[in-house]
Structure formats: structure tokens, C-alpha cells
Amino acid sequence: MTDLRDQIPTDNCVIRIVNGNHLGPALRDIRRGAGLTQADLSALAGIKQPSVSAHERSCTTPDVRTLLRVVNALGYDLALVKKR
């Protein structure tokens, strides 16, 4: 069985989220770009697939712990950047 993490791109990419409504679509775009299904991401992050769907559609906002699990499963780090 292939490790799904091997499919996630390792390029250096910064995605700036300045509005809470942009978080879900950004996570969806990253997941799709990695060639992962919602089921794949839910397995990697250890959360339920309906939660992935709800977060991507901005129906719910993940708590910080869940967000970190999803971001890490996608091969990203979460960073706080001081506004200019």
C-alpha cells in the first residue's frame, strides 16, 4: 500500500489566508492539487470525512487542533505572520 503522503507536493509554497471565508477553499485547493480525496485527507488527518467536507465548504471552522492536523496532513506548516 502506497503512503498517501508520498503524493503531496513538496514545493515551497506560501498561502496567505486573510479572511476566515478563504480557509476552506484554500484547504480544498491544496487537497485537490495533491491528488487527494476527502476520504484520503480524513484518513491522514485522523478526522471524519464529513468534517473535511464541512470545513472545505466553510460551513464550519476547524478548531486550531483540527486545523493543525489537516495542515500537517497536507504537508504544510501553519505560521503566524505579522501584518506589515
ChimeraX attribute file (.defattr): number of C-alpha atoms within 10 A of each C-alpha:
attribute: neighborCount
match mode: 1-to-1
recipient: residues
	/A:1	3
	/A:2	6
	/A:3	7
	/A:4	16
	/A:5	15
	/A:6	10
	/A:7	14
	/A:8	18
	/A:9	15
	/A:10	11
	/A:11	7
	/A:12	6
	/A:13	8
	/A:14	10
	/A:15	11
	/A:16	12
	/A:17	11
	/A:18	8
	/A:19	7
	/A:20	9
	/A:21	16
	/A:22	14
	/A:23	21
	/A:24	21
	/A:25	14
	/A:26	15
	/A:27	20
	/A:28	19
	/A:29	13
	/A:30	18
	/A:31	21
	/A:32	13
	/A:33	12
	/A:34	19
	/A:35	14
	/A:36	18
	/A:37	14
	/A:38	19
	/A:39	15
	/A:40	16
	/A:41	23
	/A:42	20
	/A:43	14
	/A:44	17
	/A:45	20
	/A:46	13
	/A:47	15
	/A:48	13
	/A:49	17
	/A:50	12
	/A:51	17
	/A:52	24
	/A:53	17
	/A:54	14
	/A:55	20
	/A:56	23
	/A:57	17
	/A:58	16
	/A:59	12
	/A:60	14
	/A:61	17
	/A:62	19
	/A:63	8
	/A:64	10
	/A:65	9
	/A:66	16
	/A:67	17
	/A:68	16
	/A:69	20
	/A:70	23
	/A:71	18
	/A:72	14
	/A:73	21
	/A:74	23
	/A:75	17
	/A:76	19
	/A:77	12
	/A:78	12
	/A:79	8
	/A:80	6
	/A:81	7
	/A:82	5
	/A:83	4
	/A:84	3
